[in-house]
Amino acid sequence: MMWNKIRSMSLLLLTCSFALFADDGSDHYMLKDEDNTALKGFDVVSFFEGSPVKGSEQHQTEYANVNWYFVNQEHLDKFLQSPSDYLPKYHGYCGWAIRNDKLREGEIEYWHVYDDELYFLCSEEALQNFHDDPAGISEKADDNWQQMLDRKP
């Protein structure tokens, strides 16, 4: 009986891992709504300007099978010119959790731009820890993230 539970849990973890890293031609982004809107409709470019604001339907695009909204045409154009410059680090997962070899969703209200990259964190504590040592945390998180990607089924 215990073996069946362990086997069932292993299969469940394997299935979840596969869903997380499935290669369906698009990246898997956290921080998207059920209607496939990235960042709860916030303009990703505005985070880099220090004041996140909601985008509008007038200025939107689809990228990586996710809908991205922008506050104006200028921000949309910046994004379209080089989307990889604006995409959240670790697909929006919490950088602090990844540094600790865990996978937790980042929260839209806990963010930080460091070294021209947008990080989302999962709590006020994680955000404060990131503020205290962004270089050390991002370096360790980068290593762990790569290991997580290498472990994908």
N, C-alpha and C positions, 0 to 999 in steps of 0.2 A: 504493500500500500504506500509506504513512504517513497519507494522507488518511483511509483507512478506520479506522485506529487512532484518529485524532483524533476522527472522527465517532462511533465507538463509545464513546470515553471521554466525549464530550459528552452522548450519550444516557444513559449510565450516571449521570453527574452530575445531569442533568435529572430522571431517574427517582428518584434518591435525594432530591433536593430536593423533589420532589412528594410523596414518601412522608413526608418530614419535616414538611411544612406542609399535608398533606392536610386538607381541611375536611370531615370526616365527621360533624360534629355533636359531636365531642369534642375535647378538647385532647390534644396529643401530649406525654406525660410520659416523660422518661428516668427512670432509677432505679426501674424496675418490673421485676418478675421475669417469667419465662415464663408464670406462672399469673396474670399481671395484678395482682400485689400491689405497691402503691406503697411506695417507700422500704424495700424488703426487709422489710416488716412492722413497721417502726418507727412509733411514734405521732408524727405530724407536730406535734401540739400540744406534745408533750414537748420538742421542740427549742427552742421559745420559752420554756420554763421552765429551759433550761440543761442538762438531763440527758436525752438521747434514750434511750428505752426501747422495747422491743418491745411491740407491742399484742397483743391476744388475739382469737381468733375470736368470743368472747362479745360483743365491742364492735367491730363493723365496719360499714362501709357501702360502697356503690358510688357513686362520683362520677366523672363524665367517663369512664365505661367502665373505671375502675380501682378495685380493691379497696383500701380504706383501713382499717387496724387501729388500735385505740386501747387504752390501758391501762385505761381505766374509762369509765363512762357519762358522767361529767362532761366528759371530753375529747371524746368522740363528740358530745355535745350542743353543745359550743363550736364544733366543726367544722361541724356541720349548720346552726347558726345563721348562720354566715358563712364558707363554705369559702374564698372569695377572700382572707380574712385570713391563711390558713395555707398556701396553695399555694406551692410553691417558685418563686422568681423564675427566670425564663427556662426554665420547665418542667423545672428540674433540671439544665440544662446549666451548665457551668462559667462563672461570672461573669468570671473572669480571662481565660479563653480568648476569650470574647465581647468583652471590652474590647479584645483584640488582633485582633478581626475573624476569629476562628476558632470552630469549633463542636466542643466536646469534651464528653463525658459528665461530669457531676459524679460524685463518689464520696461515698458515704454517710458515710464517716469524716471527710471534710473539709467542714465546714459552718460557717456563721457567721450569726448574726442581727444585722442592721444596719438601723436605722430601721424596726423592726417588720416586716422582710421576711427570709425564709429564703433564704440563698444556699448553693449547693453549689459546691465547687471540685474541681479534678481532680487535685491533688497537694499535698504538704506545702508546696512552694515557692509554688504559687498561693495557698494559704491564708495563708501568711506575707505575701505581697504584698498580699493583700486586707486583712489586719489593719493593715498599715502605712498604707494610704490608702483606707479603704472609701468615702468620699464621692467622691473622684476616680475611682476604678475603677468604682463603680456608675453614676456619671453618664455616663462614656464607654461603658460596657457598655449602658446604656439606649439611647443613641443608635445604637450598632451593632445592637442587638437589633431596634429598630424598622426599621432599614434592611434587616436580614435578612428580617423579616416582609414588608416592602414588595416585596422581590425575589422573593417566592414566586411560582411559576408559576401 
